[in-house]
Amino acid sequence: MKLTGRFETSTGATALLALQGGPDVLTAVPSLSSVRTDGAGNVRAIFTPRCTFIPMPFSITVAVQQARAAGAVLSVHGTRGPTAVDILLRLEFTQSPHGTSVSWTADVAVRGPGATVGQRVVRDLVSAALDEVLRDTAAVA
């Protein structure tokens, strides 16, 4: 499924890009815990979206595929028991009067029991979780 979103942040694009591979700053993101960098330079963490009714922690791995001044491409793999989520996340940064406008597009694949939940519910939950973590990450940059 393809998801999109957009938000404004007072953080500049340079500071947003500086977060890649930076577990020290990412530990301040409320929905992330046990943040670390693995031997390949990928960020690993436990992601527990606050937008769900009950806590649903996912073990995630985030790999930077591309980073440039105008944006970044990240691959995200998450698991929770037998459910797996793979996301190709494209971020675009444009300067705005109040800082940076962040537009995002995500190609999302959900496999396992989590995929059997109504597609509309999965779509809404994943979209809300992505928007939440991106906004929170921008806020700590």
N, C-alpha and C positions, 0 to 999 in steps of 0.2 A: 504494500500500500504506500502511497505517496502522501506525505504530510508537509504542510508549510506553515510558517509563522513569521512574525516580525515584531520587534520591540525597539525602543529607544533606551540608550544608556548614556550616562555622563562620562563613561570610561572611553578613552581613545582606542583606536584600532591597534596601535602599537602595544598598549598594555594588555589588550585582549589576546593578542598573539603571543605575548610573553608567558602566558599560562601554559603553553604546550609543554608537557613533561615537567610541570612545576608542582609536585605534590605538596610542598610547604604551603602554598597559597590555597590550593584546592581543599585542604583540610578545613578551611573556614566556610566551605559551602555546606549549609545545614543538612542536605540530603546525602552527602558523601561521608563515608567513614573508612577507616583502615586504608587510607590512600597511600600508595607507594608506586615507585617506578620499577619495572622489571628489567632484566638484563638486556632486553631489546629496545629499551627506552619507552615502552608503552606504559600508560598509566593504568594501574589496577586499583579497584576500590569496591566497596559495598555501596550500592545506590539504593536508598529507600525513599521513594517519592512520597512527599507529604500530601499529594493530591488524592491519594487513595483512602478509602474508608478504614481499611486495616493495614498495618505495616506489611509491606511486601518487598523485603530486601532482595536485590539481585546482585550477584557477583559480576562485575563488569571489567572489560579490558577496552581501553581507548587507544587507538593507534592513529597518529597523524600521518595522513597520506600525502597532504600538500599544505603548505603554509606560505602565503604571500601577503603583501600589504593590503590587498583588497578582500582577503578572506582566507578560508581554510577548508580542507576536506578531511573529515575524520571517519574512521570505521569504528563502530562500537559493537562489541559482542557481549551479551548478557545472558546469565543463566539463573534460574530459580527452580531447583529440583529438575523435573523432566521438561520444563519449559525453557525454550531458548529464543532470544531476540537478537537479530542482526540488523544494524542500521548503518547506512551510508549517509553521513550528514554533511551537507554543503552549507557553509556559512559565508555570507557576503557582508562586508563592512562598507558603509558609505558615511562620509562626514555629514553631520546635520548641525543645525544651529545650536543644539544642546549637547553635542558630543558625537555619538555614533549611532547610526541606524543599523541594526543587525537583522538581516533577513536570513531565514534558514529553510532548507528543503531537506527532507529525510525520506529515503527509500527504506521501508521497514518490512522485515519478514519475521513473523512469529510462528514458531513450531512447537508442537507438543500440546499438552492439555490446555495451556493458556490460549492457544489459537482457536479452541472450540467455543470459547465464550463468544457471544454475538459479535460480529465484526464491528458493529457500530460502537459497542462498549470498548473493545480493544482499541479501536481508532481513537476514541475520545481520551482513554486513559494514557495511551502512549503520547498523544499530542500534548496533553496537559503536563505529563512528566517531563518531556523534552523542553517545553517552554519554561517550566519551573526551574530546571537545573541550569539552563542557559542564562536565564535572568539572574539567578543566584550567583552563578560563576562570574558574570559581568560585574555584579555588585561588589565582589571581593577583589577584583583585579586592581 
